[in-house]
Amino acid sequence: MVLDVAIIGGGVAGLTAAIALRRHPGVRVQVYEQQSPAFREIGALIGLSPNGLRTLEKLGVKGALTDETGWRSPNGVPMCFRHHRTNEVLSQDLNHHVPDRRHHFARMHRASLQKALLNELPADILHVGKRCAGVGVDENGATVTFEDGTSVRADLVIGADGIKSKVRAAFKPIHELSWSGDAIFRTTFPYALVADLPVAQDSTHYQSPKAWFFGTRIGSDGFGVTCSYHVDTHDPTAKFKDVVWNAPADVEDIRPIFRNFYAPIPEIIDRIPPGTLRRYANVAGAALDRWTFENRVILIGDAAHTHGGAFAAGASLAIDDAYTLYLALQAVFPEAGTADGSQTASVADIARSLDLFESTRRPHAAKVLEKVHADRAATALRDEKDHARATAGTSRTEEEIDAEFVARFKGRGDPVWLNEHDAEAAFRETLRKKAAEWAGAVSNGSS
């Protein structure tokens, strides 16, 4: 059996999928990335939770597990949430079953993760300057066309091309992305620029009712800042109501918001190198009713579940998507005796593999999206109530708002279901159920 696979998108999802699928001797993989002249990752700070790090270890991507690449809290606590002024602990995420320190939540530069992934792939399967223009399917396979006028044929196309996926748009042209109302700012720079400040060495998220600030070491010698504040959409003069990605920003855009935050946050902001700050809009999409199209196309990563970066889970979700897809193909197309290329994979078996994959991963992603949209709806409701009070001249005091915020945040819940999710165990359970269904179908057909 031979299966030709075209992966559209060379980010975390696409590169991990290539690494995983190349483990199967019957699968031939090519990766197509729109960036040119070389692979480069837009972004800054990225987090990898235990599930993503464990999966990368299974795939042999050891470069992503080193201390040089990723920073882990010395106290072993994945994240501590503190009050922006008092420094009071509001909530903590905890490790529950993570005995190996290398699997503790790690913060790194996105480019460092991409480098670790690229180191595991041969250069001749990586194609840059290939911006997808469309995807079509016929009875013999799928065709991907690119804006440069070229095209490729494949038995299976994997859409790993992000929140504005062109692969997804070919089959589901309407997939509205909604803005959270938050303006997000990011930057990275050498840790030496803030090393003399009392910077928290343990991952600490400073939260206020309308804004948050997260500064962390990334790897052994870098520092990353991600901060955000909620835009007053009722104020016609308010800035940053536009939806952007990686737009230039100025330190003065954030300094007034965080000037009263706990020390040394204002000083960290003063040390941000000019020209390094970028602005993003936090957007998310509704859960898709399917990720598979015409048994030849599958979506993974942000193309499949546009969750807006909540929980810092995007990279780990994508990594587990990629590995689960490999497990699904491996289950339907056993590896033994598949390398001679004498027989192409049947569309029925491809469909069975994709059903296994989607039945495992889509319910998990749907749970994430349900939480994201519920939180957004609750925020929008609070905003409308506050606006109505202000209009009526009965606004709450800062003390009342802060007390409600503290109570709400202390009850935020434990994300262990996400951070320590075992994708392989979930797949094995899906396979067990599907195997019973398949056996029953065969039995009913023979009778």
C-alpha positions in Angstrom: 0.0 0.0 0.0 1.1 3.5 -0.7 -0.7 6.7 0.3 0.4 10.0 -1.1 -0.3 12.8 1.4 -0.1 16.6 0.7 0.0 18.7 3.9 -1.0 22.3 3.4 0.6 24.5 6.1 4.1 24.3 7.6 3.3 25.4 11.1 3.2 23.3 14.3 0.3 21.1 13.0 1.7 20.5 9.5 5.2 19.8 10.5 4.2 17.4 13.4 1.8 15.6 11.0 4.7 15.1 8.5 7.0 13.7 11.2 4.2 11.4 12.5 3.1 10.1 9.1 6.6 9.5 7.9 6.8 6.8 10.6 4.5 4.7 8.4 6.5 3.1 5.5 3.5 3.1 3.2 2.9 6.9 3.5 4.7 9.5 1.3 4.4 13.0 2.6 5.0 16.5 1.0 4.5 19.7 2.9 3.5 23.0 1.2 3.9 26.3 3.1 2.9 29.7 1.9 5.9 31.5 3.4 8.8 32.3 1.2 11.8 32.2 0.7 12.1 29.9 3.7 10.1 28.4 6.5 9.5 31.1 9.2 7.1 31.3 12.0 5.1 34.4 12.8 4.5 34.6 16.5 6.4 34.8 19.8 5.8 33.0 23.0 4.2 29.6 22.9 3.3 27.1 25.6 3.4 23.3 25.4 1.4 21.4 28.0 2.3 17.9 29.3 0.1 16.2 26.6 1.9 17.9 23.8 5.4 17.3 25.2 4.7 13.6 25.8 3.5 13.2 22.2 6.6 15.0 20.9 8.7 12.6 22.9 6.9 9.6 21.3 7.7 11.1 17.9 11.3 11.5 18.7 11.3 15.3 18.7 13.7 15.5 21.6 14.9 19.1 20.8 11.5 20.4 22.1 12.0 18.9 25.5 15.3 20.5 26.5 15.7 23.3 29.0 17.5 25.3 26.4 14.4 25.4 24.3 11.6 25.6 27.0 11.3 27.2 30.4 9.6 25.3 33.2 8.6 26.8 36.5 11.2 25.9 39.1 8.4 25.2 41.7 6.7 22.7 39.4 3.4 24.7 39.2 2.4 25.1 35.6 0.7 28.5 36.2 -0.1 30.8 39.1 -2.8 33.5 38.7 -2.3 36.5 41.0 -4.2 39.7 41.6 -2.8 42.5 39.6 -2.2 44.9 42.5 -2.2 42.8 45.7 -0.2 39.8 44.4 -2.8 37.6 46.1 -3.0 34.1 44.6 -6.3 33.8 42.9 -5.9 30.3 41.3 -3.3 27.8 40.4 -3.0 25.1 37.7 -1.3 22.0 39.1 0.4 18.9 37.7 -1.6 15.8 38.6 0.2 12.9 36.8 3.4 14.4 35.4 6.3 12.6 37.1 8.9 13.5 34.3 10.0 17.1 34.7 10.6 17.3 30.9 6.8 17.1 30.5 6.1 20.0 32.8 4.4 22.9 31.0 7.1 24.6 29.0 7.3 28.1 27.5 9.4 28.7 24.4 9.7 30.8 21.3 7.5 29.5 18.5 10.5 29.6 16.2 12.4 27.3 18.6 9.7 24.7 18.4 9.5 25.0 14.6 13.3 24.5 14.4 13.0 21.3 16.5 10.3 20.0 14.2 12.2 20.9 11.0 15.3 19.1 12.3 13.3 15.9 12.0 12.3 16.3 8.4 14.2 16.1 5.1 14.5 19.3 3.1 13.3 17.7 -0.1 9.7 17.3 1.2 9.3 20.9 2.2 8.0 23.4 -0.4 7.8 27.1 0.3 6.0 29.9 -1.5 3.0 27.6 -2.0 -0.1 29.6 -1.1 -3.2 27.4 -1.5 -5.8 28.7 -3.9 -8.2 25.8 -3.7 -8.8 22.0 -3.3 -10.8 19.7 -5.5 -11.7 16.0 -5.2 -12.6 13.4 -7.9 -13.0 9.7 -7.8 -9.2 9.1 -8.0 -7.9 11.6 -5.5 -7.5 15.2 -4.6 -5.9 18.2 -6.4 -4.5 21.2 -4.6 -3.9 24.3 -6.7 -1.6 27.1 -5.7 -1.6 30.8 -6.4 1.6 30.5 -8.4 -0.3 28.4 -11.0 1.0 25.0 -10.0 -0.9 22.1 -8.6 -0.3 18.7 -6.9 -2.2 15.5 -6.8 -2.6 13.4 -3.6 -4.6 10.5 -2.2 -5.1 12.6 1.0 -4.9 16.3 1.7 -4.4 17.6 5.2 -5.5 21.1 5.9 -3.1 22.4 8.5 -3.2 26.0 7.3 -4.5 27.8 10.4 -7.5 29.9 11.4 -8.1 31.3 7.9 -7.7 27.9 6.2 -8.0 27.9 2.5 -8.5 24.1 2.6 -11.4 24.5 4.9 -12.8 27.3 2.8 -12.9 25.0 -0.3 -15.5 22.9 1.4 -17.0 25.2 4.0 -16.7 28.7 2.7 -18.7 30.2 5.5 -16.9 29.9 8.9 -17.3 33.1 10.7 -14.6 34.1 13.2 -15.8 36.2 16.1 -13.6 38.7 18.0 -13.5 38.4 21.8 -13.2 42.1 22.3 -9.6 41.7 23.6 -6.5 43.4 22.2 -3.5 41.2 22.7 0.1 42.3 22.6 3.2 40.1 22.3 7.0 40.5 22.2 10.1 38.5 22.9 13.6 39.8 23.7 16.8 38.6 25.5 16.3 37.8 29.2 19.4 39.8 30.0 17.3 43.0 29.5 15.3 42.3 32.6 17.6 40.0 34.6 18.3 42.6 37.2 14.5 43.0 38.0 12.6 40.8 40.5 11.0 38.9 37.6 9.0 35.9 38.7 10.9 32.8 37.8 7.8 30.7 38.2 5.1 31.2 35.6 2.8 34.0 36.9 -0.2 35.5 35.3 -1.3 38.9 36.8 -5.0 39.4 36.3 -7.3 42.4 36.7 -11.1 42.5 35.9 -10.3 43.9 32.4 -6.7 43.1 31.6 -3.9 40.6 32.2 -0.1 40.4 31.9 2.1 37.4 31.5 5.9 37.7 31.4 8.0 34.6 31.4 11.4 33.3 30.5 11.4 31.3 27.3 14.1 28.7 27.0 17.4 29.4 28.7 18.1 33.0 27.5 14.9 34.6 26.2 12.0 36.4 27.7 8.5 36.7 26.4 5.6 39.1 27.2 1.9 38.5 26.3 -0.6 40.9 27.7 -4.2 41.9 26.9 -6.9 44.2 27.8 -10.6 44.3 27.0 -11.6 47.1 24.6 -14.7 49.1 25.5 -16.7 48.5 22.3 -19.3 51.1 23.5 -16.8 53.9 23.4 -16.6 55.3 19.9 -13.1 56.7 20.5 -11.7 53.4 21.8 -8.7 52.1 19.9 -8.0 48.5 18.6 -11.6 47.5 17.7 -10.2 46.1 14.4 -9.4 42.5 13.8 -5.7 42.2 13.0 -2.9 39.6 13.1 0.7 40.5 13.8 0.3 44.3 13.4 3.0 46.7 14.7 2.3 48.2 18.1 3.9 50.7 20.3 4.8 50.4 24.0 2.7 53.4 24.7 -0.3 51.3 23.6 0.0 49.2 26.7 1.9 51.3 29.3 -1.1 53.2 30.6 -3.1 50.0 31.0 -0.5 48.3 33.2 1.0 51.3 35.1 -0.6 50.3 38.3 0.1 46.6 38.1 2.2 44.8 40.6 6.0 45.5 40.4 8.0 44.9 38.3 5.5 44.8 35.5 5.7 48.6 34.7 9.5 48.3 34.6 9.4 45.2 32.3 7.3 47.2 29.9 9.8 50.0 30.0 12.5 47.5 28.9 10.6 46.2 25.9 12.9 47.0 22.9 11.5 49.5 20.4 9.9 47.9 17.3 9.4 44.5 18.8 5.8 44.7 20.1 3.1 43.2 17.9 -0.7 43.4 18.3 -3.3 40.6 17.6 -7.0 40.3 17.9 -8.3 37.3 19.7 -10.7 35.4 17.4 -12.5 32.1 17.6 -14.9 30.2 15.3 -17.8 27.9 16.0 -17.3 24.2 16.3 -17.4 22.5 12.9 -19.8 19.6 12.3 -17.2 17.7 10.5 -13.5 17.9 9.7 -13.5 15.3 6.8 -14.6 16.2 3.3 -15.3 13.7 0.5 -13.1 11.1 2.2 -9.9 12.8 0.8 -9.5 15.9 2.9 -9.0 16.3 6.6 -8.5 19.4 8.8 -6.2 19.5 11.8 -5.0 22.2 14.2 -6.5 25.7 14.1 -8.0 24.9 10.7 -10.2 22.4 12.5 -10.8 24.1 15.8 -10.3 27.8 15.9 -10.3 28.3 19.7 -8.7 31.7 19.9 -5.6 30.5 21.8 -7.5 29.8 25.1 -5.6 27.9 27.8 -2.4 28.3 25.7 -3.5 24.9 24.2 -3.2 25.5 20.5 0.1 23.9 19.9 -0.5 20.9 22.0 -3.9 20.3 20.5 -2.3 20.4 17.0 0.4 18.0 18.0 -2.1 15.5 19.4 -4.2 15.9 16.2 -1.2 15.0 14.1 -0.2 12.0 16.2 -3.8 10.7 16.3 -4.1 10.9 12.6 -1.0 8.7 12.3 -2.4 6.2 14.7 -5.6 6.1 12.7 -3.8 5.4 9.4 -1.6 2.8 11.1 -4.7 1.0 12.5 -6.3 0.7 9.1 -3.2 0.3 7.0 -0.8 -2.0 9.0 2.8 -1.1 8.5 4.1 -4.6 7.6 4.5 -5.2 3.9 3.4 -1.7 2.8 6.5 -0.2 1.5 6.7 -1.6 -2.0 4.1 0.9 -3.4 2.5 -1.9 -5.5 -1.1 -1.0 -4.3 -2.7 2.3 -3.7 -4.8 2.9 -0.7 -8.6 2.5 -1.3 -10.8 5.4 -0.6 -12.9 3.2 1.6 -9.9 2.6 3.9 -8.9 6.2 3.8 -12.5 7.1 4.9 -12.3 4.5 7.7 -9.0 6.1 8.9 -10.4 9.6 8.9 -13.5 8.4 10.8 -11.3 6.9 13.5 -9.3 10.2 13.7 -12.3 12.5 13.7 -14.3 10.4 16.2 -11.4 10.6 18.6 -10.4 14.3 18.3 -13.5 16.3 17.4 -15.4 15.6 20.6 -12.3 16.8 22.6 -11.9 19.9 20.6 -15.6 20.6 20.8 -15.3 20.6 24.6 -12.6 23.2 24.4 -14.7 25.4 22.0 -17.8 25.0 24.2 -15.8 26.4 27.2 -14.3 29.2 25.1 -17.6 30.4 23.8 -19.3 30.1 27.2 -16.7 32.2 28.7 -17.0 34.8 26.0 -20.8 34.9 26.3 -20.4 35.5 30.1 -18.0 38.3 29.5 -20.3 39.9 26.9 -23.2 39.7 29.4 -21.2 41.4 32.1 -20.1 44.1 29.7 -23.7 44.8 28.7 -24.9 44.9 32.3 -22.1 47.3 33.2 -22.9 49.5 30.2 -26.6 49.5 31.2 -25.7 50.5 34.7 -23.4 53.3 33.5 -26.1 54.6 31.2 -28.6 54.6 34.1 -26.1 56.3 36.4 -25.9 53.3 38.7 -22.4 52.1 38.0 -20.7 49.7 40.4 -17.7 50.9 42.4 -14.2 49.6 41.7 -14.4 47.7 44.9 -17.6 45.9 43.9 -16.2 45.0 40.5 -12.9 43.7 42.0 -14.7 41.6 44.6 -16.9 40.0 41.9 -13.8 39.4 39.8 -11.8 37.8 42.6 -14.7 35.4 43.5 -15.2 34.5 39.8 -11.5 33.8 39.2 -11.1 31.7 42.3 -13.7 29.4 40.9 -12.3 29.1 37.4 -11.8 25.3 37.5 -8.9 22.9 36.9 -7.8 22.5 33.2 -6.2 19.0 33.9 -8.7 17.5 31.5 -7.0 19.5 28.7 -3.4 19.8 29.8 -2.9 16.1 30.6 -5.3 14.7 28.1 -4.0 11.3 26.8 -4.7 11.4 23.1 -3.4 7.8 22.5 -5.6 6.3 25.2 -8.6 8.2 23.8 -7.7 6.8 20.4 -7.4 3.2 21.7 -10.9 3.5 23.2 -12.3 4.9 19.9 -10.7 2.0 18.0 -12.1 -0.5 20.4 -15.7 0.8 19.9 -15.2 1.2 16.1 -13.8 -2.4 15.8 -16.9 -3.7 17.5 -19.1 -1.7 15.1 -17.2 -2.9 12.1 -17.4 -6.5 13.3 -21.1 -6.2 13.8 -21.6 -4.7 10.3 -19.6 -7.6 8.7 -21.7 -10.1 10.7 -25.0 -8.5 9.7 -23.9 -8.3 6.1 -22.9 -12.0 6.0 -26.2 -13.1 7.6 
